[in-house]
Amino acid sequence: MINIENIHPAGWEPAIRGMRNPMNSWEKSDSFFFTNPDHELLNLRGQCPDDVSFANIYEACYCNDGAYIGPNDLSLMKKLTKAGPDHRKFMRMIVVYMDITAPLYWWKEFETYKVGTVSNSCSTMHKIAEKEFTKDDFSCEHLIGGMLGGTEEELYRLPMRRLLDTIGTLNEYRRLYLETHDKNWWWQLIQLLPSSYNQRRTVMLNYEVLHNIYTARKDHKLDEWRTFCQVIKDELPYSELITGETDDND
């Protein structure tokens, strides 16, 4: 299980400005950037380029943190993206923030991407005893025995039954810890906690990191990685820069 929300891209204006520095081609830039779209977009009406409608700019700004990327700039972005990491340095300047809730076994793999990422997580150390454990706190959609039934011996052998037993044990040690404040019981929670436990983190990445993740993980055997890559493709503006799925004519 993975849940991704509050996706927020930023940094388009400095990224495009820097992208055009090597060839001093700033005058060819045709993008629009607004800090107050409600007010500033009204002043733009009647001043749009002939091939761009006011409605298109208005919609793009509200989907992309006040930025409308013009066709000249987007074309250059695609060319630089295809040219390789040495040429697409602008992608490192397009920052993306998001909140991710995912199991610990997925977060262990996410730690592979150390460069260009920042992560601020809910604290397992400080808050593990904050609430009673339930099945919803764990990614267990693939465990056999989701619909429990059968003899007691059969139930005992089912992975879902084992998880429910573990949850019951965790809640018992949680009760003992809250009653006694004995750290020994706290250690039982920390060291017994399954890797399927879901943790929420607020993450900062950039388009270059997301490009690397998408390329390496879009066909991964973990559902969480495939879902992550699909969300990136569907939800981020101009995600073709990340996926590399540009038109042949670009």
N, C-alpha and C positions, 0 to 999 in steps of 0.2 A: 504494500500500500504506500502511495505517496500522494501528498496534496500540495499543490503549488498555488499561491495566491499573492495578491498585492504586488504584481509585477510592475516595475517602474524603470523604464529606460531614461537615460539622461546623457548630456554631453555632446549632442549632435553638432552644435555650433562650433565649439573649439576643435572638434574632430575634423570637420570639413575645412575650417580655416587652416589647420595644420596640414591637411592632406594636399592643399594647393600651394603650400610654401615652396616645395622643391622647384616648381616651374613658374613661380611668381604669377600664377593664373587666377588670382582672387577675383578679377573682373568677370571671369566666366562663371562664377558661382551664381546659381539661380534659386537658392533655397530661401525660405522665410523662417524667422525665429521670433517668438513672442513671449514676453514675460507675463502679459495680461491679455490673453486672446480675446476675451469678451469685448474689451475696449479697443484694442489695436486692430483687430480684424475688420471692424467697422470702417476704419480709415483706409483699409486696403481695397475696399469695394470700388471697382472701376479702374484699379491700377494693376490688375493681374495681367500677366503675359497673355498673348492672344491664344496660346495653345493650352492654357491652364484655367479652369473655371474657379470662381470664388468658392463654390460648394466643395470642390475637391480639396482646396487649401484648408477650408474651415474644418472638414472632417478629419483630415490628416493631423491638424494641430491638436485636436482633442484626443486623438489616439496615440499621440507621440510627443507628449510633454511640451506642447507648444511649438513643435518643429514641423515644417513642411519641406521635404527634400525634393529639390527640383530635378528635372530629367538630366540636365548636364552633370550635376553633382552625383546623381545616382549612377549614371553611366560610367563616370570615372571610378566610383567606388567599386563597381563590379569588375572593371578591368584590373584595378589594383589587387582586388581579392584573388582573382585568378592568377596573378603574377607571383603570388607566394607571400610568406610572412614578412620578408624583408621589405616588401613594397606596400603591404596593407597595414602599416603601423597605426593608421587612423582607427582601426578596429579596437585597438587596446584603449582608446580614449572614449569609446562609447560604453558607458557603465550601465549595468543592470542590477537593480535591487529586487529581491523577492523573498517571500516567506515560504519555507519548505518544512513540511512535517513528513518524516520518513523514518523507517526503522534503523536501528544502530548498525545493522549489517550493511545497509546502503551507505550510511555516512562514512563507514570505514573505507569504502571504495572512493567516495567523493574526496577524501583527503589526498588522493593521488594528485589532484589539481591544486597545488599549493601556490603557484605563481599567479598573481592577478586575482586572487580571491580573498575575501574577508568573511568570517562567519561569527555570528554572535548567538549562542545557543541558550535555550532554557537549561538551567543548572540541575543536572542529576544529583550532584553532590549535595547541594543545599536544599533541594525541593523534592527529593525522592519520597519522603514520608508525608508530603503535604496533603495527599488525597489517597483514598483507598484505590487499590488496583482493580481494574475491570478488564474484560476481554477486549474492549474497544481501545485499550492503551497499547495493543500489540498488533503487528501485521501477521495475521494468521489465516488469510483467505485460502491458502493452499494446503493447510493442515488437514489430513484425513480425519473424518469424524466430526465434521462441522454440524451435522444433524445426528446427535448422539442416539444410539439405540443398540439393542443386543444384550447379551449376557454380561454379567459383571466382569468376567475374565476378558471378554472381547473389548469391552469399554476400556479396561485398564491398558490394553495394548494400543489403543488408538492415540496418535500424536495429540489430537485436540484434548483428550482426557488428561494427558500428561501436562499440557499447558495450563489447563484449568486447575490441576493439582498444584502446580507451581505458583499460580496466582493466589490460591488459598494460603499456601505457605508464606508467600511474601506478605500477605495481609496480616498473618499471625505475627510475623516478626515486626511488622510495622506497629501493631498494637502494643507489643512488648516494649518497643523502643519509645513510643509516646508515653507509656505508663511509667517507665523506669529511667528514661534518658541515658540508659546504658549503651555506650557506643558499640559494644559487642553485637547487639541486635542490629544496629545500623549497618555494620559490616556484612551481616547476612543478606541484607537487601542489596547492597552494592555488588557483592560477588556472586549472588544467585540470579541477578537480573538477566533475563534472556536477551539475545541480540535482536530479537524481533520487537523489542520495546520501541515505541515511536517517540521521537524527539523533534521539537520544533526549533528551527534556526532561522534567523534573518541573515541573508547572504548577499554579498556584493561580488559580482563577476563583471566581465566585459565581453564584447562580441568575439574577440580573438579566443578567449578561453572557451566560450560557448561553441565556437567553430571546432576547436579541438575535441571537446566533449561529444559534440554531435557526430563527428566523423568516426570516433572510436566506439561510441556506445549506442548508436541508433538501432543496431541489430543485436544488442546484448541479450543474454538469456534471462537476466533479471527483468521482470515486468516494470520495476521502478525506473530503470534507465530508459526503456522504450517509451514509457509515459512521459518522462522528463523531456526527452528529445522531441516528442510530438507536441508537447505544450510549447516548447521553444519555437518550433516551426509555425504553429498556429497562432500564437499570441503576441510574439514580438514583431514590431514593425520592420519591414525590409529584411525579413528573416532569410531571404535568399542569399544574403551576404554571409550568413552562418552556415546554411546548408549546402551552398554552392550550386543550388538548383536554379541557375539562371537560364534565360532563353538563349538558344544557339546564335541568335542574331545580335546579342549584346556584345 
